[in-house]
């Protein structure tokens, strides 16, 4: 079987009567209307409004949930430089993947100038937006008033949606606990390397200026951080306007597989032709066959009971797949592939 270098997957979230990511106020006559993020997609020859949650937004939900579920100290985003007028001109997290797992998983960046070094770690966790699946996305308006002690009530409205939001992701598992410094591309700062000099194994790569720093307990760290991320995915929470449009964003479907390659293959897998969303079983089977040499694990399918239109067919999908609840498959995957010993 292939080597586990990546953990790739997909999620589906129930966003019935939801407002999870705002786009500000409407324009023109709709300036008193709060609107969610949408884009337009051509469906059957006509442009259709598609609600979505930005990758940046749901990654923030995941960062926060992962920190909370694992009792990890968050790598807070803070101002690191101000302009001559006193406004913030540069921001950064702790830039420390040794003490902050969040930095190891999601990366960081600090741009330098002539007097300071630039630090950048591209995120090992890659993700799509969460978008409403076809044939199951309806936009609605909530009309309301602010009542005053004196004067007439002030009207306002909120545009919200009913849909099921799908997204896909890939974790470059092999990069956790591993950092490269090459020329202007520096993943670790000089100060951090001095502070934790005894924690790294150092190897020269393509040339003497290209150094790779691997944590001496790198295998343990890799498994710990990946386990924590999967727990965060399984118990995901967050979203805008929860007081007015409370939504459970815990995945109702979670798909996981270990792969040797970094192909985020589990995309556009959900069908919206019935009363409930359905999982495209034939597409999943084709992926399992086409990527058999790349798959390092079976394909794990987690579904919330009663949620999918074709739940019974999913549970009988056959060899090469393991079916349980979303939390159940996260636990099973972790126990099988990410536990030490």
VOBA-1610 file (N, C-alpha, C; in pm, whole numbers, padded with zeros to 5 digits, always signed):
BEGIN
Unk+00085-00121+00000Unk+00000+00000+00000Unk+00087+00124+00000Unk+00036+00235-00051Unk+00110+00360-00061Unk+00145+00415+00077Unk+00241+00510+00079Unk+00284+00574+00203Unk+00191+00689+00238Unk+00156+00700+00365Unk+00066+00808+00408Unk+00145+00938+00420Unk+00130+01025+00320Unk+00195+01156+00321Unk+00094+01270+00331Unk-00032+01241+00296Unk-00137+01341+00298Unk-00263+01280+00358Unk-00345+01365+00418Unk-00478+01325+00462Unk-00576+01415+00390Unk-00654+01357+00302Unk-00745+01437+00220Unk-00889+01400+00252Unk-00981+01491+00224Unk-01119+01461+00259Unk-01218+01565+00214Unk-01342+01548+00261Unk-01452+01639+00226Unk-01545+01649+00344Unk-01620+01759+00350Unk-01722+01777+00454Unk-01850+01830+00390Unk-01960+01800+00455Unk-02090+01855+00416Unk-02159+01905+00543Unk-02204+02030+00539Unk-02263+02096+00655Unk-02409+02131+00627Unk-02494+02107+00723Unk-02636+02143+00712Unk-02650+02292+00743Unk-02682+02370+00640Unk-02699+02515+00658Unk-02843+02554+00625Unk-02936+02489+00695Unk-03078+02519+00677Unk-03114+02643+00758Unk-03168+02745+00691Unk-03201+02873+00756Unk-03080+02929+00828Unk-02974+02958+00752Unk-02846+02996+00811Unk-02791+03125+00749Unk-02701+03187+00825Unk-02624+03303+00780Unk-02487+03286+00845Unk-02394+03226+00773Unk-02268+03184+00835Unk-02149+03271+00802Unk-02161+03354+00698Unk-02047+03436+00657Unk-02100+03560+00586Unk-02085+03676+00648Unk-02144+03797+00594Unk-02061+03866+00488Unk-02132+03940+00402Unk-02066+04019+00297Unk-02095+04167+00314Unk-02149+04208+00432Unk-02175+04350+00458Unk-02318+04387+00424Unk-02336+04513+00381Unk-02468+04565+00348Unk-02489+04562+00197Unk-02616+04554+00159Unk-02650+04561+00018Unk-02624+04700-00038Unk-02640+04714-00168Unk-02618+04843-00234Unk-02750+04902-00281Unk-02748+05029-00319Unk-02867+05094-00372Unk-02980+05096-00272Unk-03094+05042-00313Unk-03211+05042-00226Unk-03201+04940-00113Unk-03099+04857-00118Unk-03085+04751-00016Unk-02981+04785+00090Unk-02956+04913+00113Unk-02852+04950+00209Unk-02888+04916+00353Unk-03015+04886+00378Unk-03055+04842+00511Unk-03065+04690+00521Unk-03009+04622+00419Unk-03015+04476+00416Unk-02875+04419+00439Unk-02864+04330+00538Unk-02740+04257+00562Unk-02740+04134+00472Unk-02630+04114+00398Unk-02628+04005+00299Unk-02514+03907+00328Unk-02535+03779+00295Unk-02429+03679+00311Unk-02342+03676+00186Unk-02232+03603+00195Unk-02146+03585+00079Unk-02213+03492-00022Unk-02215+03535-00148Unk-02268+03453-00257Unk-02183+03476-00381Unk-02191+03381-00474Unk-02137+03404-00608Unk-02240+03351-00707Unk-02220+03376-00835Unk-02317+03334-00935Unk-02258+03221-01019Unk-02340+03121-01044Unk-02300+03004-01120Unk-02408+02976-01224Unk-02365+02939-01345Unk-02463+02911-01450Unk-02516+02770-01434Unk-02648+02758-01420Unk-02716+02630-01406Unk-02828+02624-01508Unk-02823+02525-01597Unk-02924+02510-01702Unk-02944+02639-01782Unk-02832+02704-01810Unk-02835+02823-01895Unk-02868+02952-01826Unk-02893+02949-01697Unk-02924+03074-01626Unk-02831+03091-01506Unk-02807+03216-01470Unk-02719+03246-01357Unk-02795+03227-01227Unk-02736+03150-01136Unk-02799+03120-01008Unk-02711+03170-00894Unk-02773+03227-00792Unk-02700+03277-00676Unk-02664+03159-00585Unk-02535+03150-00554Unk-02485+03037-00474Unk-02429+03088-00342Unk-02487+03052-00228Unk-02429+03093-00099Unk-02301+03015-00071Unk-02208+03081-00004Unk-02084+03013+00030Unk-02023+03072+00156Unk-01931+02997+00214Unk-01849+03044+00326Unk-01705+03045+00276Unk-01636+03155+00295Unk-01499+03166+00245Unk-01408+03067+00315Unk-01301+03029+00246Unk-01202+02940+00306Unk-01143+03003+00431Unk-01116+03134+00425Unk-01059+03203+00540Unk-01151+03194+00661Unk-01282+03206+00637Unk-01377+03205+00747Unk-01386+03068+00813Unk-01407+02963+00736Unk-01425+02833+00801Unk-01292+02777+00852Unk-01180+02821+00795Unk-01050+02785+00853Unk-01035+02846+00992Unk-01088+02968+01010Unk-01085+03029+01144Unk-01170+02949+01240Unk-01288+02901+01197Unk-01368+02813+01283Unk-01285+02692+01323Unk-01216+02635+01223Unk-01140+02512+01248Unk-01021+02537+01339Unk-00953+02648+01320Unk-00840+02682+01407Unk-00887+02692+01552Unk-00995+02766+01572Unk-01045+02788+01708Unk-01096+02657+01770Unk-01172+02580+01692Unk-01225+02454+01745Unk-01112+02358+01779Unk-01012+02349+01693Unk-00900+02258+01715Unk-00823+02296+01842Unk-00798+02425+01860Unk-00731+02471+01982Unk-00812+02435+02106Unk-00944+02459+02099Unk-01029+02434+02214Unk-01039+02285+02246Unk-01058+02202+02144Unk-01077+02058+02165Unk-00952+01991+02221Unk-00834+02048+02189Unk-00709+01986+02231Unk-00638+02061+02344Unk-00703+02168+02394Unk-00642+02252+02498Unk-00506+02306+02454Unk-00497+02345+02326Unk-00374+02405+02274Unk-00378+02556+02294Unk-00264+02615+02325Unk-00255+02760+02332Unk-00268+02818+02192Unk-00361+02912+02171Unk-00376+02970+02037Unk-00259+03060+02001Unk-00223+03061+01875Unk-00122+03153+01823Unk-00194+03279+01780Unk-00203+03373+01872Unk-00286+03492+01850Unk-00230+03582+01740Unk-00323+03635+01659Unk-00285+03733+01557Unk-00275+03869+01625Unk-00160+03936+01609Unk-00140+04064+01679Unk-00062+04162+01591Unk-00071+04288+01626Unk+00003+04392+01554Unk+00151+04381+01590Unk+00238+04383+01489Unk+00382+04377+01514Unk+00454+04503+01466Unk+00381+04591+01398Unk+00443+04715+01353Unk+00336+04819+01328Unk+00368+04945+01357Unk+00275+05055+01332Unk+00336+05153+01235Unk+00248+05221+01161Unk+00294+05324+01067Unk+00329+05451+01144Unk+00383+05548+01073Unk+00420+05676+01135Unk+00298+05745+01196Unk+00179+05717+01143Unk+00057+05778+01193Unk-00002+05700+01311Unk+00060+05588+01346Unk+00015+05513+01462Unk-00082+05401+01432Unk-00116+05380+01304Unk-00207+05271+01269Unk-00127+05143+01244Unk-00192+05030+01260Unk-00125+04901+01242Unk-00087+04882+01096Unk+00038+04848+01071Unk+00085+04827+00933Unk+00129+04683+00907Unk+00156+04607+01015Unk+00193+04467+00999Unk+00134+04384+01112Unk+00088+04265+01076Unk+00034+04174+01175Unk+00098+04037+01157Unk+00097+03955+01261Unk+00151+03820+01253Unk+00103+03740+01374Unk+00107+03608+01359Unk+00083+03520+01473Unk+00215+03504+01549Unk+00226+03402+01632Unk+00348+03381+01710Unk+00467+03339+01624Unk+00440+03289+01501Unk+00546+03244+01409Unk+00631+03135+01474Unk+00564+03049+01551Unk+00636+02951+01633Unk+00567+02815+01627Unk+00605+02729+01531Unk+00540+02598+01518Unk+00586+02497+01622Unk+00689+02531+01699Unk+00738+02439+01802Unk+00645+02442+01923Unk+00607+02560+01968Unk+00524+02574+02087Unk+00375+02591+02057Unk+00342+02619+01930Unk+00203+02644+01893Unk+00165+02553+01775Unk+00094+02443+01802Unk+00054+02351+01694Unk-00022+02420+01582Unk-00099+02523+01615Unk-00175+02597+01515Unk-00083+02653+01406Unk+00035+02702+01444Unk+00130+02755+01346Unk+00188+02645+01258Unk+00206+02526+01316Unk+00258+02414+01239Unk+00158+02370+01133Unk+00029+02369+01166Unk-00076+02318+01078Unk-00120+02421+00974Unk-00138+02546+01018Unk-00200+02648+00931Unk-00100+02749+00874Unk+00025+02741+00915Unk+00125+02831+00859Unk+00117+02972+00913Unk+00203+03060+00857Unk+00212+03198+00905Unk+00297+03279+00809Unk+00296+03409+00828Unk+00377+03496+00742Unk+00408+03627+00813Unk+00530+03672+00800Unk+00570+03805+00844Unk+00663+03861+00738Unk+00622+03971+00676Unk+00707+04033+00574Unk+00808+04125+00643Unk+00932+04115+00601Unk+01038+04196+00660Unk+01076+04312+00570Unk+01166+04394+00617Unk+01221+04502+00536Unk+01372+04492+00545Unk+01442+04600+00517Unk+01589+04595+00515Unk+01649+04562+00650Unk+01576+04586+00756Unk+01631+04567+00890Unk+01584+04440+00959Unk+01493+04363+00896Unk+01443+04244+00961Unk+01415+04134+00858Unk+01416+04012+00903Unk+01397+03899+00813Unk+01249+03872+00787Unk+01221+03816+00669Unk+01087+03772+00636Unk+01072+03626+00675Unk+00958+03592+00734Unk+00930+03456+00777Unk+00799+03411+00713Unk+00801+03295+00649Unk+00678+03246+00587Unk+00674+03094+00586Unk+00563+03040+00635Unk+00536+02897+00624Unk+00401+02881+00554Unk+00401+02832+00431Unk+00274+02808+00364Unk+00198+02699+00439Unk+00070+02712+00443Unk-00013+02625+00525Unk-00011+02481+00475Unk+00025+02384+00561Unk+00010+02244+00522Unk-00136+02202+00504Unk-00229+02277+00565Unk-00371+02247+00549Unk-00429+02334+00438Unk-00470+02271+00329Unk-00529+02340+00215Unk-00680+02313+00215Unk-00758+02414+00175Unk-00903+02395+00178Unk-00972+02476+00069Unk-01090+02429+00029Unk-01176+02501-00063Unk-01269+02592+00016Unk-01352+02667-00054Unk-01464+02733+00011Unk-01570+02627+00044Unk-01668+02663+00124Unk-01786+02580+00144Unk-01898+02639+00059Unk-01948+02563-00036Unk-02050+02618-00127Unk-02177+02534-00125Unk-02291+02600-00148Unk-02419+02532-00152Unk-02426+02434-00268Unk-02476+02312-00242Unk-02484+02213-00349Unk-02602+02245-00442Unk-02590+02203-00566Unk-02691+02232-00667Unk-02828+02173-00630Unk-02929+02245-00673Unk-03069+02206-00654Unk-03114+02209-00508Unk-03028+02255-00419Unk-03065+02263-00277Unk-03011+02394-00219Unk-03040+02504-00284Unk-02997+02634-00232Unk-03107+02737-00259Unk-03162+02787-00150Unk-03273+02882-00157Unk-03237+03004-00075Unk-03254+03123-00132Unk-03228+03248-00062Unk-03358+03305-00007Unk-03352+03361+00113Unk-03470+03416+00179Unk-03436+03550+00244Unk-03540+03627+00278Unk-03522+03755+00348Unk-03598+03753+00480Unk-03530+03796+00586Unk-03593+03811+00717Unk-03618+03959+00738Unk-03743+04001+00736Unk-03780+04142+00754Unk-03806+04168+00902Unk-03747+04275+00954Unk-03760+04303+01098Unk-03760+04454+01122Unk-03783+04491+01247Unk-03787+04632+01286Unk-03713+04651+01418Unk-03648+04766+01429Unk-03595+04810+01557Unk-03697+04908+01615Unk-03758+04872+01728Unk-03862+04955+01787Unk-03799+05054+01886Unk-03837+05179+01872Unk-03782+05287+01953Unk-03884+05333+02057Unk-03834+05393+02163Unk-03926+05449+02263Unk-04003+05567+02205Unk-03937+05638+02114Unk-04003+05752+02048Unk-03978+05740+01898Unk-04075+05779+01821Unk-04060+05776+01676Unk-04103+05642+01618Unk-04105+05635+01485Unk-04149+05515+01415Unk-04039+05409+01415Unk-04077+05282+01408Unk-03978+05174+01405Unk-03889+05185+01282Unk-03763+05141+01297Unk-03668+05144+01186Unk-03662+05005+01124Unk-03701+04992+00996Unk-03699+04860+00932Unk-03558+04819+00890Unk-03532+04691+00894Unk-03408+04637+00838Unk-03435+04492+00798Unk-03349+04438+00715Unk-03370+04300+00672Unk-03237+04226+00662Unk-03244+04095+00672Unk-03126+04009+00661Unk-03155+03902+00556Unk-03065+03889+00461Unk-03078+03784+00360Unk-03007+03659+00412Unk-03077+03548+00414Unk-03018+03424+00462Unk-03050+03313+00364Unk-03004+03191+00392Unk-03020+03084+00294Unk-03053+02951+00361Unk-03106+02860+00281Unk-03124+02721+00320Unk-03053+02635+00216Unk-02950+02566+00261Unk-02870+02486+00169Unk-02790+02384+00247Unk-02706+02311+00177Unk-02609+02220+00238Unk-02474+02258+00178Unk-02379+02291+00263Unk-02251+02346+00218Unk-02145+02236+00212Unk-02086+02219+00093Unk-01982+02118+00075Unk-01846+02184+00055Unk-01743+02117+00101Unk-01606+02164+00082Unk-01510+02047+00086Unk-01388+02070+00042Unk-01288+01964+00046Unk-01156+02022+00097Unk-01064+01934+00137Unk-00941+01978+00201Unk-00831+01875+00182Unk-00709+01917+00207Unk-00594+01826+00207Unk-00493+01875+00310Unk-00452+01785+00398Unk-00346+01814+00495Unk-00217+01748+00446Unk-00114+01831+00423Unk+00017+01777+00386Unk+00084+01724+00513Unk+00044+01605+00547Unk+00084+01541+00671Unk+00236+01532+00685Unk+00304+01506+00576Unk+00450+01487+00578Unk+00525+01614+00617Unk+00461+01729+00608Unk+00527+01856+00638Unk+00519+01894+00786Unk+00433+01830+00860Unk+00419+01866+01002Unk+00548+01831+01076Unk+00600+01928+01151Unk+00725+01909+01224Unk+00850+01921+01139Unk+00834+01964+01014Unk+00947+01977+00920Unk+00946+02118+00862Unk+01064+02184+00860Unk+01070+02325+00819Unk+01194+02348+00733Unk+01177+02424+00625Unk+01287+02452+00532Unk+01325+02599+00536Unk+01453+02625+00541Unk+01507+02761+00526Unk+01595+02763+00402Unk+01557+02845+00304Unk+01633+02855+00180Unk+01630+02998+00130Unk+01743+03065+00135Unk+01752+03202+00085Unk+01649+03292+00148Unk+01567+03355+00064Unk+01464+03447+00114Unk+01344+03374+00171Unk+01334+03243+00147Unk+01223+03164+00201Unk+01267+03101+00332Unk+01227+03164+00440Unk+01265+03118+00574Unk+01139+03079+00651Unk+01132+02952+00690Unk+01017+02909+00770Unk+01039+02929+00919Unk+01164+02930+00961Unk+01196+02948+01102Unk+01286+03069+01120Unk+01257+03152+01219Unk+01337+03271+01244Unk+01467+03233+01316Unk+01562+03322+01308Unk+01690+03300+01378Unk+01669+03290+01528Unk+01583+03375+01582Unk+01556+03373+01726Unk+01496+03239+01770Unk+01404+03185+01688Unk+01341+03058+01724Unk+01442+02944+01718Unk+01528+02947+01617Unk+01629+02842+01604Unk+01728+02846+01721Unk+01762+02964+01766Unk+01851+02975+01881Unk+01783+02926+02009Unk+01656+02959+02024Unk+01582+02919+02143Unk+01564+02768+02151Unk+01542+02703+02035Unk+01512+02559+02033Unk+01618+02480+01958Unk+01742+02523+01964Unk+01850+02459+01888Unk+01862+02309+01918Unk+01832+02267+02041Unk+01850+02128+02079Unk+01734+02038+02035Unk+01631+02096+01973Unk+01513+02018+01936Unk+01512+01974+01789Unk+01611+02022+01711Unk+01607+01996+01567Unk+01720+01905+01520Unk+01688+01824+01422Unk+01788+01760+01338Unk+01800+01845+01213Unk+01924+01874+01172Unk+01947+01966+01060Unk+02010+01890+00945Unk+01956+01909+00825Unk+02015+01846+00707Unk+02025+01947+00594Unk+02138+01943+00520Unk+02156+02026+00402Unk+02091+01954+00284Unk+02022+02030+00201Unk+01952+01968+00089Unk+02022+02000-00043Unk+01957+02077-00130Unk+02012+02100-00264Unk+02143+02176-00262Unk+02162+02261-00163Unk+02289+02331-00150Unk+02308+02371-00003Unk+02424+02426+00026Unk+02456+02456+00166Unk+02364+02562+00226Unk+02296+02639+00142Unk+02207+02743+00192Unk+02066+02689+00217Unk+02041+02567+00171Unk+01909+02508+00191Unk+01917+02409+00305Unk+01862+02447+00417Unk+01866+02362+00537Unk+01726+02320+00577Unk+01714+02194+00611Unk+01587+02140+00659Unk+01598+02111+00808Unk+01503+02164+00883Unk+01501+02146+01028Unk+01383+02054+01063Unk+01414+01937+01115Unk+01313+01839+01153Unk+01316+01820+01303Unk+01200+01833+01365Unk+01194+01811+01509Unk+01237+01668+01542Unk+01319+01653+01644Unk+01373+01521+01680Unk+01261+01422+01715Unk+01152+01474+01769Unk+01035+01390+01795Unk+00930+01414+01687Unk+00978+01432+01564Unk+00890+01472+01454Unk+00776+01376+01427Unk+00800+01246+01433Unk+00693+01149+01407Unk+00583+01161+01511Unk+00622+01176+01636Unk+00524+01194+01744Unk+00444+01323+01725Unk+00515+01432+01692Unk+00449+01561+01671Unk+00353+01555+01553Unk+00398+01492+01445Unk+00315+01481+01325Unk+00182+01412+01357Unk+00189+01301+01428Unk+00068+01228+01463Unk-00020+01307+01560Unk+00043+01372+01657Unk-00032+01450+01756Unk-00107+01565+01689Unk-00040+01638+01601Unk-00103+01754+01539Unk-00211+01712+01439Unk-00188+01606+01364Unk-00290+01558+01271Unk-00411+01505+01346Unk-00388+01434+01456Unk-00497+01385+01540Unk-00581+01501+01592Unk-00513+01605+01639Unk-00584+01722+01690Unk-00667+01791+01584Unk-00613+01799+01462Unk-00688+01862+01353Unk-00813+01781+01318Unk-00801+01649+01311Unk-00918+01566+01279Unk-01025+01579+01387Unk-00983+01592+01511Unk-01080+01613+01619Unk-01150+01748+01600Unk-01073+01849+01560Unk-01134+01979+01532Unk-01234+01972+01419Unk-01202+01899+01313Unk-01294+01882+01200Unk-01422+01812+01244Unk-01407+01708+01324Unk-01522+01629+01364Unk-01618+01707+01452Unk-01566+01803+01529Unk-01650+01880+01622Unk-01656+02028+01583Unk-01639+02056+01456Unk-01633+02193+01405Unk-01750+02279+01453Unk-01721+02401+01495Unk-01825+02496+01536Unk-01780+02638+01499Unk-01878+02725+01484Unk-01847+02862+01447Unk-01958+02919+01360Unk-01929+03033+01296Unk-02024+03095+01205Unk-02078+03227+01256Unk-02116+03312+01163Unk-02169+03445+01195Unk-02315+03436+01237Unk-02362+03540+01302Unk-02503+03559+01340Unk-02565+03437+01408Unk-02491+03377+01498Unk-02544+03259+01567Unk-02660+03294+01660Unk-02666+03417+01709Unk-02777+03455+01797Unk-02909+03461+01721Unk-02904+03504+01596Unk-03026+03519+01517Unk-03055+03401+01426Unk-02947+03334+01378Unk-02963+03222+01285Unk-02875+03106+01333Unk-02903+03058+01454Unk-02819+02954+01512Unk-02807+02833+01421Unk-02684+02788+01396Unk-02660+02676+01306Unk-02556+02582+01366Unk-02580+02453+01351Unk-02483+02352+01392Unk-02396+02322+01269Unk-02272+02368+01270Unk-02184+02346+01154Unk-02098+02220+01169Unk-02126+02140+01273Unk-02060+02010+01282Unk-02088+01933+01153Unk-01988+01878+01087Unk-02012+01806+00961Unk-02115+01694+00977Unk-02212+01693+00887Unk-02308+01581+00883Unk-02253+01469+00797Unk-02158+01503+00709Unk-02081+01403+00635Unk-01935+01443+00643Unk-01849+01348+00676Unk-01704+01371+00679Unk-01638+01252+00611Unk-01558+01281+00509Unk-01487+01178+00434Unk-01338+01198+00454Unk-01264+01089+00481Unk-01120+01095+00505Unk-01050+00981+00434Unk-00928+01008+00389Unk-00841+00901+00338Unk-00697+00948+00346Unk-00608+00855+00376Unk-00466+00883+00368Unk-00417+00855+00228Unk-00333+00946+00175Unk-00285+00931+00038Unk-00135+00959+00030Unk-00073+00902-00069Unk+00067+00934-00094Unk+00079+01065-00169Unk-00013+01091-00260Unk-00013+01215-00338Unk-00103+01318-00272Unk-00087+01443-00317Unk-00161+01554-00255Unk-00285+01592-00336Unk-00350+01495-00397Unk-00469+01524-00476Unk-00592+01538-00387Unk-00658+01653-00386Unk-00782+01667-00308Unk-00900+01611-00388Unk-00910+01479-00392Unk-00997+01411-00488Unk-01144+01410-00449Unk-01175+01438-00323Unk-01313+01422-00278Unk-01390+01553-00294Unk-01412+01595-00417Unk-01484+01720-00442Unk-01605+01695-00532Unk-01708+01779-00515Unk-01833+01767-00592Unk-01892+01627-00584Unk-01906+01577-00463Unk-01954+01440-00442Unk-02099+01433-00399Unk-02166+01548-00386Unk-02300+01547-00328Unk-02404+01589-00431Unk-02518+01521-00427Unk-02626+01539-00524Unk-02749+01592-00452Unk-02815+01689-00511Unk-02931+01751-00446Unk-03060+01735-00521Unk-03090+01615-00569Unk-03211+01596-00649Unk-03331+01547-00567Unk-03309+01506-00443Unk-03419+01457-00360Unk-03451+01553-00247Unk-03528+01504-00149Unk-03561+01587-00034Unk-03440+01608+00056Unk-03346+01513+00053Unk-03223+01523+00131Unk-03105+01512+00035Unk-02988+01561+00077Unk-02871+01543-00009Unk-02833+01395-00017Unk-02771+01358-00128Unk-02724+01220-00148Unk-02576+01223-00178Unk-02508+01114-00142Unk-02366+01098-00171Unk-02353+01022-00303Unk-02269+01073-00392Unk-02248+01011-00522Unk-02159+00888-00505Unk-02222+00774-00484Unk-02149+00651-00455Unk-02065+00605-00574Unk-02119+00619-00694Unk-02045+00575-00812Unk-01918+00656-00831Unk-01926+00786-00804Unk-01806+00870-00814Unk-01702+00829-00710Unk-01748+00798-00589Unk-01656+00754-00483Unk-01588+00623-00521Unk-01664+00530-00576Unk-01606+00402-00617Unk-01503+00422-00728Unk-01532+00514-00819Unk-01437+00541-00927Unk-01309+00602-00873Unk-01321+00693-00776Unk-01203+00751-00712Unk-01120+00642-00646Unk-01187+00551-00577Unk-01115+00443-00508Unk-01039+00356-00608Unk-01097+00332-00725Unk-01029+00252-00827Unk-00917+00330-00896Unk-00945+00454-00934Unk-00847+00534-01009Unk-00724+00568-00924Unk-00743+00583-00793Unk-00634+00623-00706Unk-00590+00510-00612Unk-00619+00388-00650Unk-00585+00273-00565Unk-00438+00269-00529Unk-00351+00303-00626Unk-00207+00300-00602Unk-00160+00419-00519Unk-00243+00519-00505Unk-00209+00639-00426Unk-00268+00635-00286Unk-00371+00554-00267Unk-00438+00549-00137Unk-00355+00471-00036Unk-00331+00532+00078Unk-00255+00467+00185Unk-00346+00407+00291Unk-00477+00432+00281Unk-00576+00381+00376Unk-00704+00351+00299Unk-00797+00280+00361Unk-00933+00276+00305Unk-00992+00417+00305Unk-01103+00433+00237Unk-01175+00561+00239Unk-01278+00554+00352Unk-01266+00646+00447Unk-01355+00651+00563Unk-01470+00747+00534Unk-01593+00700+00552Unk-01712+00781+00526Unk-01791+00794+00656Unk-01800+00916+00708Unk-01877+00942+00829Unk-02007+01012+00795Unk-02121+00957+00834Unk-02250+01018+00803Unk-02336+01024+00928Unk-02408+01134+00944Unk-02504+01148+01053Unk-02629+01069+01018Unk-02674+00985+01107Unk-02789+00900+01082Unk-02912+00983+01044Unk-02978+00943+00934Unk-03099+01011+00889Unk-03076+01132+00802Unk-02951+01165+00774Unk-02922+01289+00701Unk-02921+01269+00550Unk-02862+01162+00500Unk-02848+01142+00357Unk-02969+01068+00297Unk-03004+01106+00176Unk-03112+01041+00103Unk-03083+00892+00080Unk-02957+00861+00050Unk-02920+00723+00016Unk-02833+00660+00125Unk-02869+00685+00250Unk-02791+00634+00364Unk-02772+00482+00359Unk-02878+00409+00328Unk-02868+00263+00329Unk-02770+00214+00223Unk-02769+00276+00106Unk-02674+00238+00001Unk-02530+00270+00042Unk-02511+00383+00111Unk-02377+00420+00156Unk-02324+00315+00254Unk-02410+00269+00343Unk-02367+00173+00444Unk-02333+00036+00384Unk-02375+00014+00261Unk-02346-00112+00193Unk-02246-00093+00079Unk-02164+00008+00085Unk-02077+00045-00027Unk-01972-00061-00059Unk-01928-00140+00039Unk-01840-00251+00008Unk-01696-00233+00047Unk-01610-00320-00010Unk-01468-00322+00024Unk-01399-00192-00014Unk-01298-00157+00065Unk-01222-00036+00040Unk-01276+00085+00112Unk-01389+00067+00183Unk-01454+00178+00252Unk-01489+00137+00395Unk-01486+00232+00485Unk-01529+00212+00623Unk-01631+00320+00656Unk-01750+00279+00704Unk-01860+00372+00727Unk-01893+00377+00876Unk-01910+00498+00927Unk-01947+00521+01067Unk-02004+00662+01075Unk-02016+00716+01195Unk-02055+00856+01211Unk-01934+00945+01181Unk-01953+01076+01159Unk-01837+01164+01136Unk-01736+01159+01251Unk-01784+01160+01374Unk-01693+01152+01488Unk-01632+01012+01498Unk-01710+00912+01461Unk-01662+00775+01466Unk-01549+00748+01369Unk-01558+00800+01247Unk-01450+00774+01151Unk-01324+00853+01187Unk-01341+00972+01246Unk-01223+01048+01289Unk-01148+00970+01397Unk-01224+00909+01489Unk-01161+00829+01595Unk-01096+00703+01538Unk-01166+00635+01450Unk-01112+00511+01392Unk-00986+00538+01309Unk-00988+00644+01230Unk-00871+00679+01149Unk-00753+00710+01239Unk-00780+00787+01343Unk-00675+00824+01438Unk-00616+00701+01506Unk-00702+00615+01555Unk-00656+00495+01627Unk-00572+00405+01537Unk-00609+00396+01410Unk-00543+00305+01318Unk-00411+00361+01266Unk-00405+00492+01237Unk-00291+00546+01163Unk-00211+00653+01235Unk-00266+00710+01344Unk-00199+00825+01406Unk-00164+00805+01552Unk-00176+00684+01601Unk-00136+00656+01739Unk+00007+00603+01743Unk+00084+00651+01838Unk+00220+00601+01855Unk+00218+00463+01918Unk+00319+00382+01878Unk+00328+00249+01937Unk+00245+00147+01863
//
